[in-house]
Amino acid sequence: MNIKQPSKTFSPLRVMSVTGGKGGVGKSTIAVNMAVCYAKMNKKVLLFDADLGLANVDLMLGLRAKRTIHDVLDGQCTLEEVCLEGPYGLKVIPSTSGIQKMADLGSVDISRLIQSFSSMTSDVDIMIIDMASGVSSQVIDFTQATQDIVVVICNNPASLMDSYAVIKILHQKYARSRFGIVVNKVKSSYEGFEVYNKFQDVTAKFFNINMHYLGHIPQDECVHLSALEGVSIVDKYPQSSAVIALEKVCRGINQWPDDSPLTGGIQFFFERLIRSQLDNVEI
């Protein structure tokens, strides 16, 4: 008698990008430590460094990447072999720093990268993508393919303008209308909420979008100290004001309404990315 084997099933996956438009707003620090926070909560977390030309996520966690995405695209290894293990079982996919062509991947290389991710067998609850700075097509396409978009802003005119530009492009080009906002490097919760309100007022004048205030991260010397040591602030200074705020942001995201669930696994994220690539092809 032939017994039908059950088809492989996947647990629901939450995919979020952490972006900010401008460099220096602290989005990588937030992305890395959010990933550690979730892993500490016993979530199966995959952290992907999508700054393909100026990567630094592995260094921020004190990890040494022998191989990177660049090696995967060269056919030297698989994506599973590139994965590093960080704190609390966190899986990290490191990228490359100082290789220009990685920052300017063409459609063929993007497709190969997508295929590499689709072949992964690791079970993942949350995938966090640390986006590169700027509004290049590569950055926008990766960002729009995610379920949740977390935008990091600071109390700085340049930061607010660049974040506004990211939201404008994603809304006009892909009709994205839901964004989570984290205000970084503020002196108080009052300042954080004031910065968010001003930013919300400006965007509301031009776009019909939903912005969710996920919280603020205070200025904290512990952030600087942990960066110098190449360790997660969550591990090094778990009682610091920055970590307490980060944990609150993570809990807030858990309660964030799931308007467009990606049920199935990592491959659904990349199928969506493939579609965005095809939409950009001129026929």
Secondary structure, 3 states (H helix, E strand, C coil): CCCCCCCCCCCCEEEEEEECCCCCCCHHHHHHHHHHHHHHCCCCEEEEECCCCECCHHHHCCCCCCCCHHHHHCCCCCHHHHCEECHHHCEEECCCECCHHHHCCCHHHHHHHHHHHHCCCCCCCEEEEECCCCCCHHHHHHHHCCCEEEEEECCCHHHHHHHHHHHHHHHHHHCCCEEEEEEEEECCHHHHHHHHHHHHHHHHCCCCCEEEEEEEEECCHHHHHHHHHCCCHHHHCCCCHHHHHHHHHHHHHHCCCCCCCECCCHHHHHHHHHHHHHHCCCC
